[in-house]
Amino acid sequence: MTALARFKSPVGTLSVEATDDGVCSVRFGGRDGVRPPISKRTRHNLEAGLQALADYFSGHPPLMPPLDLHGTEHQRIVWDALQGIPWGETITYGELAGRLGGRGARAVGHANARNPVAILVPCHRVVAAGGSLGGYAGGTDKKAWLLAHEAAHGPVLRSPRKA
């Protein structure tokens, strides 16, 4: 069972979804969903995800919530690597592929594009060769905003807290 909430952010409404195991989705746009009774654990994970986003957008290091990521082994490897990119920094698809043992830049890009937890799993920190923004699920205007936000708050955000 999942719980769903909307979060109003400077880059638009986000839909945050959580399970008993953690936050499983942060997507651009508000989604409606069935609201069956949820467990205390699911409610806690949803609230932790919402608080992490509130902290992030206010320029404070977020306490990262538990994550419940589902994908292929390759996708999970890429998503784990994304979490290691420091706040306010960027890396190219090719550089990330090289860090992951020579996985192809396109394969890394495809996994990046399927990241189910936007912002908290920072796929926006990956840019095209030459530094152009490349694509982004929320649009390149939102990607540019997120990168500028992190650059402005970088020294504080580079020390994220862990649960």
PECORBEL-V434451 format. One record per residue. PHI is phi in whole degrees, -180 to 180 (none if undefined). PSI is psi in degrees with one decimal (none if undefined). OMEGA is omega as a letter, one per 30 degrees, with the letter a starting at -180 (* if undefined). Layout:
PHI/PSI/OMEGA
PHI/PSI/OMEGA
This chain:
none/139.2/l
-118/159.2/l
-118/145.3/a
-130/136.2/l
-141/156.4/l
-99/146.7/l
-131/120.3/l
-85/120.6/a
-126/169.7/l
-64/-16.2/l
-105/15.8/l
110/178.8/a
-74/134.8/l
-114/144.2/l
-102/125.3/a
-115/128.8/a
-127/141.0/a
-139/156.7/l
-122/-175.5/l
-62/-25.1/a
-92/-15.3/l
150/-175.2/l
-71/127.1/a
-113/-10.1/a
-161/133.9/l
-132/113.1/a
-126/151.9/l
-75/138.4/a
98/146.2/l
-85/132.7/l
-118/145.1/l
-98/148.9/l
-149/165.3/l
-65/140.0/a
-116/69.1/l
-73/166.7/l
-58/141.5/a
-123/159.6/a
-74/161.8/l
-61/-37.0/a
-65/-44.1/l
-63/-44.9/l
-60/-43.0/l
-60/-44.9/a
-65/-38.9/l
-64/-46.6/l
-63/-36.6/l
-65/-38.7/l
-66/-43.2/l
-64/-40.3/l
-68/-38.9/l
-61/-41.4/l
-67/-41.5/l
-60/-44.2/l
-62/-47.8/a
-56/-51.2/a
-71/-20.0/l
-90/2.3/l
85/19.2/l
-111/149.5/l
-64/122.1/a
-78/146.5/l
-81/110.8/a
-67/128.6/l
-77/163.8/l
-61/144.2/l
-114/144.7/l
-123/82.1/a
-97/130.1/l
-121/126.6/l
-175/-175.9/l
-70/167.5/l
-59/-43.4/l
-61/-46.3/l
-60/-44.9/a
-64/-36.4/l
-63/-45.4/l
-64/-45.9/a
-63/-37.2/l
-63/-42.0/a
-65/-35.2/l
-59/-37.4/a
-69/-13.5/l
-91/-2.9/l
-80/121.0/a
-61/149.1/l
-54/137.2/l
79/2.9/l
-115/157.9/l
-126/162.8/l
-145/149.9/l
-85/162.8/l
-59/-41.3/l
-65/-41.4/l
-64/-42.0/l
-64/-42.1/l
-60/-42.1/l
-63/-40.2/l
-64/-25.8/a
-98/27.2/l
80/31.9/l
84/16.3/l
-60/145.5/a
-63/145.0/l
-61/-37.5/l
-67/-40.2/l
-64/-39.5/l
-65/-42.1/l
-62/-41.2/l
-65/-42.1/l
-66/-40.7/l
-59/-42.7/a
-67/-21.2/a
-99/10.2/l
-58/119.7/a
-83/-10.1/a
-123/78.2/a
-57/152.4/l
72/-56.0/a
-71/-36.1/l
-103/100.1/a
-77/69.6/l
-66/-19.0/l
-68/-14.6/l
-83/-0.8/l
-101/126.8/a
-123/166.4/l
-75/162.1/l
-55/141.3/a
86/-3.0/l
89/-1.6/l
-67/154.9/a
-66/-30.2/a
72/-153.4/a
-95/171.5/l
-165/136.4/a
-56/-36.7/a
-85/-5.4/a
104/148.9/a
-68/-23.1/l
-65/-39.7/l
-70/-38.8/l
-61/-45.6/l
-61/-41.7/l
-63/-46.2/a
-61/-43.5/l
-65/-40.1/l
-67/-39.9/l
-60/-46.4/a
-66/-38.1/l
-63/-39.0/a
-70/-30.5/a
-112/11.6/a
-48/-51.2/a
-57/-37.1/l
-77/-44.7/a
-71/-18.0/a
-71/-2.8/l
-117/60.4/a
-64/145.3/l
-88/150.5/l
-116/147.4/l
-71/none/*
